[in-house]
């Protein structure tokens, strides 16, 4: 996978302070993933926030009164375009990393690519969809190490 020009990928914080490392590498990874899946990179906004902020979104927009690590809003203008807002609870990612006994960066990367995969059309509601999603996450996580 090599660097791909085009599209816009932004990182924001909402109600927390969070320093994301290796932004260029992550942008290249997202673009390469989208292209490998046959999509066209569009504008992506990653918003890092707290549990309470994400719970408010989950309740207001999805009518789910539960904590979650990620909510993805697809803003694509057509089927090939991949664009959206991806909200990630840093608190939830830290808790999940601890529960799964993996590093915080590894869990954060899994959640980041999970959001991209949702925008690419992958679902995770049924056991078979969850299995496919996990397989895709693992595949793209394995490619991240090779990027600069």
Backbone bond lengths (Angstrom), bond angles and torsions (degrees), N, CA, C in turn:
res aa  C-N    CA-C-N  psi(-1)  N-CA   C-N-CA  omega(-1)  CA-C   N-CA-C  phi
1 X - - - 1.443 - - 1.534 108.26 -
2 X 1.312 115.96 135.37 1.460 120.56 -179.69 1.517 110.04 -124.72
3 X 1.313 114.90 168.35 1.470 119.45 -179.58 1.522 110.11 -64.06
4 X 1.306 114.90 137.43 1.459 121.61 -178.18 1.523 108.63 -120.22
5 X 1.343 117.58 124.15 1.465 118.67 178.43 1.524 110.89 -74.13
6 X 1.320 115.98 166.88 1.460 120.69 176.28 1.511 111.90 109.43
7 X 1.246 117.39 -167.94 1.457 130.97 -178.10 1.528 115.03 28.01
8 X 1.309 115.44 172.25 1.455 122.07 -177.36 1.522 108.99 -127.83
9 X 1.313 115.69 128.34 1.459 121.31 178.50 1.516 107.59 -126.37
10 X 1.343 115.50 120.83 1.459 121.81 -177.54 1.521 109.87 -116.01
11 X 1.325 115.27 152.26 1.457 122.01 175.65 1.522 108.17 -125.46
12 X 1.337 116.33 129.72 1.452 122.24 -178.14 1.523 110.60 -130.74
13 X 1.315 115.21 162.09 1.464 122.24 173.07 1.522 107.09 -119.74
14 X 1.312 115.67 140.46 1.463 120.90 176.30 1.520 107.78 -131.89
15 X 1.289 117.65 112.33 1.465 127.42 177.64 1.533 115.32 66.56
16 X 1.330 117.89 12.66 1.466 121.93 174.33 1.523 108.67 -142.72
17 X 1.317 116.06 167.31 1.462 122.15 170.25 1.517 106.46 -107.60
18 X 1.317 117.16 125.91 1.457 120.78 -179.79 1.520 109.50 -148.62
19 X 1.320 116.25 128.43 1.460 121.87 178.21 1.518 108.77 -103.33
20 X 1.315 116.83 112.26 1.458 122.08 177.31 1.527 108.68 -89.08
21 X 1.292 116.32 127.99 1.462 121.43 179.71 1.532 110.61 -96.06
22 X 1.328 115.60 157.50 1.472 123.09 174.66 1.528 113.27 59.75
23 X 1.316 116.50 44.00 1.467 120.25 -177.01 1.529 112.64 -59.63
24 X 1.332 117.22 -41.85 1.469 119.24 -178.97 1.527 110.86 -62.25
25 X 1.318 115.87 -44.27 1.467 120.86 178.84 1.534 110.44 -61.24
26 X 1.315 116.74 -43.53 1.463 120.42 179.83 1.525 111.27 -65.22
27 X 1.321 116.80 -42.09 1.478 119.55 177.40 1.533 110.55 -59.44
28 X 1.326 116.15 -45.19 1.467 120.03 178.90 1.530 110.89 -61.43
29 X 1.320 116.01 -39.46 1.464 121.68 179.64 1.524 110.70 -64.41
30 X 1.317 117.70 -44.96 1.459 121.13 179.42 1.528 110.69 -62.42
31 X 1.339 115.73 -47.12 1.475 119.64 -179.74 1.524 111.22 -60.53
32 X 1.329 116.01 -46.54 1.464 120.40 -178.04 1.533 110.74 -63.88
33 X 1.320 117.35 -39.30 1.466 121.53 177.85 1.521 110.36 -61.90
34 X 1.303 116.36 -47.92 1.468 121.05 -179.38 1.523 110.57 -60.51
35 X 1.323 116.96 -45.37 1.458 120.38 179.77 1.527 111.51 -65.17
36 X 1.322 117.33 -41.80 1.467 119.97 179.54 1.523 111.47 -63.19
37 X 1.325 116.55 -30.24 1.466 121.16 178.98 1.533 112.19 -85.80
38 X 1.336 117.11 3.05 1.458 120.74 176.75 1.521 114.57 86.82
39 X 1.322 116.80 12.85 1.462 120.51 179.91 1.515 112.17 -96.06
40 X 1.312 115.07 171.20 1.465 122.25 176.43 1.521 107.42 -114.90
41 X 1.346 117.47 117.85 1.460 119.53 -178.30 1.528 112.61 -59.48
42 X 1.315 114.87 132.56 1.451 122.17 175.32 1.519 109.24 -120.76
43 X 1.304 117.61 -154.90 1.463 121.24 -179.87 1.527 109.89 -83.32
44 X 1.323 114.93 126.85 1.458 122.35 177.89 1.522 108.65 -120.84
45 X 1.309 115.97 132.39 1.462 122.06 175.88 1.516 108.39 -120.37
46 X 1.322 115.80 117.92 1.459 121.70 174.66 1.516 107.05 -99.90
47 X 1.319 116.69 122.80 1.460 121.51 -178.38 1.525 107.78 -117.77
48 X 1.329 115.98 113.82 1.458 121.93 179.51 1.519 108.15 -90.76
49 X 1.328 116.41 131.13 1.465 120.44 -172.64 1.524 110.94 -147.80
50 X 1.335 115.76 -174.90 1.458 123.04 179.68 1.529 110.11 -93.03
51 X 1.332 114.96 169.24 1.468 120.64 174.00 1.521 111.25 -57.44
52 X 1.322 116.45 -45.38 1.470 119.14 -175.69 1.524 111.39 -65.22
53 X 1.323 117.61 -38.85 1.459 120.88 178.62 1.534 109.96 -62.88
54 X 1.345 115.73 -46.10 1.464 119.61 -178.40 1.530 111.22 -69.91
55 X 1.318 117.40 -33.77 1.464 120.62 176.19 1.526 110.38 -62.86
56 X 1.317 117.18 -40.76 1.472 120.71 176.71 1.532 110.80 -60.21
57 X 1.331 116.98 -43.84 1.470 119.98 177.67 1.526 110.92 -64.24
58 X 1.318 115.63 -43.95 1.457 120.83 -178.44 1.527 110.89 -60.88
59 X 1.305 116.57 -42.09 1.465 121.87 180.00 1.532 110.75 -71.09
60 X 1.322 116.63 -46.27 1.466 120.81 -175.55 1.519 113.49 -69.50
61 X 1.325 116.74 -46.01 1.465 119.77 -172.18 1.527 114.04 -96.44
62 X 1.330 117.22 -33.60 1.461 119.62 -175.28 1.527 113.30 -109.77
63 X 1.340 115.65 -4.70 1.471 121.79 179.61 1.533 112.05 59.50
64 X 1.346 116.88 31.85 1.461 122.84 175.58 1.528 107.81 -111.27
65 X 1.317 116.59 120.61 1.467 120.43 -179.58 1.535 109.53 -96.79
66 X 1.326 115.46 59.21 1.465 121.18 -179.11 1.527 109.66 -139.54
67 X 1.329 114.35 154.75 1.460 119.85 173.38 1.521 108.83 -73.60
68 X 1.314 116.08 148.46 1.457 121.76 177.08 1.520 107.97 -149.16
69 X 1.319 116.23 162.03 1.463 119.33 179.42 1.522 112.32 -90.91
70 X 1.335 116.90 -21.82 1.464 119.81 -174.81 1.523 111.09 -152.47
71 X 1.323 114.82 143.51 1.467 122.56 168.92 1.520 106.42 -133.60
72 X 1.321 115.25 130.70 1.455 121.57 -177.45 1.517 109.75 -116.97
73 X 1.323 115.76 127.22 1.463 121.60 175.71 1.517 108.08 -110.37
74 X 1.318 116.16 116.37 1.463 121.99 -178.71 1.529 109.07 -79.02
75 X 1.331 115.99 120.93 1.467 121.80 178.91 1.528 111.61 -115.40
76 X 1.327 116.13 19.66 1.460 121.26 -178.00 1.518 110.73 -64.57
77 X 1.318 114.62 142.26 1.463 119.71 -179.79 1.520 112.62 -89.75
78 X 1.327 117.13 -16.96 1.462 121.70 176.01 1.526 108.42 -153.42
79 X 1.339 116.80 176.65 1.463 120.67 -174.11 1.519 113.40 -64.45
80 X 1.327 118.58 -32.67 1.466 119.93 -177.82 1.519 113.07 -83.15
81 X 1.306 116.67 -30.28 1.456 120.94 -178.90 1.529 110.48 -69.72
82 X 1.326 116.19 137.51 1.462 121.78 178.20 1.520 107.28 -118.25
83 X 1.330 115.45 106.36 1.459 121.36 -177.83 1.518 108.34 -146.50
84 X 1.325 116.02 147.09 1.447 118.07 177.67 1.508 113.86 172.91
85 X 1.330 113.41 175.79 1.459 122.61 174.84 1.519 107.08 -108.43
86 X 1.324 116.12 127.08 1.459 122.38 -178.36 1.526 107.68 -119.83
87 X 1.326 115.70 110.83 1.464 122.10 -179.82 1.526 108.64 -97.04
88 X 1.334 116.48 130.24 1.462 121.52 -177.02 1.525 109.82 -129.62
89 X 1.328 115.50 125.70 1.463 121.05 175.32 1.525 109.09 -82.75
90 X 1.311 116.11 112.09 1.461 120.82 178.83 1.530 109.93 -65.66
91 X 1.322 117.79 -36.02 1.466 120.73 176.97 1.526 111.02 -59.37
92 X 1.338 116.76 -45.00 1.458 121.53 -178.38 1.521 110.56 -67.24
93 X 1.335 117.32 -40.37 1.471 121.02 179.36 1.531 109.62 -62.82
94 X 1.330 117.13 -41.50 1.479 120.23 177.89 1.528 110.81 -63.00
95 X 1.334 116.54 -44.25 1.470 120.49 178.67 1.529 111.23 -62.91
96 X 1.320 116.63 -43.34 1.462 120.33 179.87 1.521 111.60 -64.82
97 X 1.315 116.91 -40.50 1.468 120.31 178.51 1.525 109.65 -59.94
98 X 1.317 115.48 -43.01 1.470 120.07 178.82 1.531 110.15 -63.93
99 X 1.329 117.09 -45.47 1.467 121.70 -179.43 1.523 112.43 -62.90
100 X 1.336 116.17 -40.89 1.471 121.18 -178.14 1.526 112.02 -85.28
101 X 1.331 115.94 -3.67 1.470 122.86 -178.83 1.532 111.88 55.63
102 X 1.333 114.48 48.75 1.459 120.85 174.39 1.521 108.04 -128.75
103 X 1.311 116.56 168.47 1.461 119.96 -178.66 1.529 110.69 -70.82
104 X 1.324 114.99 152.98 1.463 119.96 176.19 1.530 111.25 -58.73
105 X 1.357 119.89 -46.92 1.471 118.30 179.53 1.529 113.20 -58.59
106 X 1.325 117.06 -39.34 1.471 120.32 179.78 1.530 110.62 -63.00
107 X 1.332 117.05 -44.81 1.463 120.49 179.64 1.526 110.72 -67.99
108 X 1.323 117.48 -39.55 1.465 120.18 177.43 1.521 110.29 -61.05
109 X 1.318 117.37 -44.82 1.467 120.41 179.03 1.528 111.15 -62.17
110 X 1.337 117.05 -38.92 1.462 119.99 177.51 1.525 110.39 -61.57
111 X 1.322 116.28 -43.52 1.469 119.84 -178.83 1.534 110.52 -68.56
112 X 1.319 117.53 -39.61 1.468 120.64 178.48 1.531 110.65 -59.36
113 X 1.334 116.67 -49.27 1.472 118.95 -177.44 1.532 110.14 -71.00
114 X 1.323 117.52 -28.36 1.466 121.87 175.37 1.536 109.68 -58.13
115 X 1.328 116.12 -44.43 1.465 120.14 178.16 1.519 112.26 -62.39
116 X 1.329 116.24 -42.69 1.472 120.58 177.40 1.528 109.84 -61.45
117 X 1.323 116.71 -44.38 1.470 120.40 -179.40 1.526 111.20 -62.64
118 X 1.331 117.87 -37.09 1.471 119.46 175.13 1.527 109.97 -60.89
119 X 1.324 116.97 -43.57 1.473 120.10 179.62 1.526 111.59 -65.38
120 X 1.322 116.74 -25.74 1.467 121.59 177.02 1.527 111.87 -81.74
121 X 1.334 116.31 -1.77 1.466 119.76 175.36 1.517 115.52 104.92
122 X 1.308 118.54 -1.29 1.465 120.13 178.72 1.523 109.92 -76.71
123 X 1.313 115.03 139.55 1.458 122.21 179.87 1.527 109.00 -112.72
124 X 1.351 115.73 168.86 1.466 119.68 178.55 1.526 112.05 -145.83
125 X 1.319 116.44 34.95 1.472 120.81 -177.90 1.534 112.35 -85.95
126 X 1.328 117.37 -37.82 1.466 120.77 -178.38 1.531 109.83 -101.63
127 X 1.327 117.59 161.84 1.468 120.04 177.77 1.539 113.18 -56.41
128 X 1.330 117.61 -40.28 1.471 119.07 -179.85 1.533 110.96 -69.05
129 X 1.332 117.34 -37.41 1.463 120.63 176.06 1.523 110.51 -65.91
130 X 1.323 117.08 -39.94 1.465 121.24 178.47 1.524 110.90 -63.10
131 X 1.317 116.28 -40.34 1.471 121.00 179.14 1.528 110.36 -63.82
132 X 1.338 116.39 -44.84 1.464 120.28 178.42 1.524 110.80 -64.17
133 X 1.338 117.32 -42.86 1.461 121.42 179.25 1.525 109.80 -60.85
134 X 1.321 117.78 -46.75 1.471 121.29 -179.56 1.527 110.78 -62.13
135 X 1.316 116.92 -39.88 1.462 121.24 178.57 1.527 110.89 -62.62
136 X 1.317 116.65 -44.14 1.472 121.66 177.85 1.532 110.56 -64.83
137 X 1.334 117.01 -43.73 1.468 120.30 177.47 1.523 110.08 -56.87
138 X 1.335 116.10 -49.06 1.471 120.48 -178.58 1.523 111.36 -61.39
139 X 1.320 116.20 -42.03 1.467 120.18 179.22 1.529 110.96 -60.50
140 X 1.322 117.39 -51.32 1.464 119.94 -176.96 1.528 112.12 -71.31
141 X 1.319 117.98 -31.28 1.461 119.69 173.13 1.524 110.96 -61.89
142 X 1.323 116.77 -36.47 1.469 119.86 179.41 1.524 111.57 -66.93
143 X 1.324 117.48 -27.19 1.464 121.05 -179.55 1.530 112.41 -82.52
144 X 1.311 117.25 -21.22 1.467 121.25 -177.00 1.523 111.59 -59.43
145 X 1.309 117.66 -39.89 1.465 121.76 -177.80 1.530 112.22 -61.20
146 X 1.324 117.41 -27.28 1.462 121.47 -177.03 1.533 113.11 -82.41
147 X 1.299 117.28 -12.76 1.466 120.49 -177.33 1.520 111.96 -83.46
148 X 1.331 114.39 154.37 1.462 120.41 175.63 1.504 109.06 -109.41
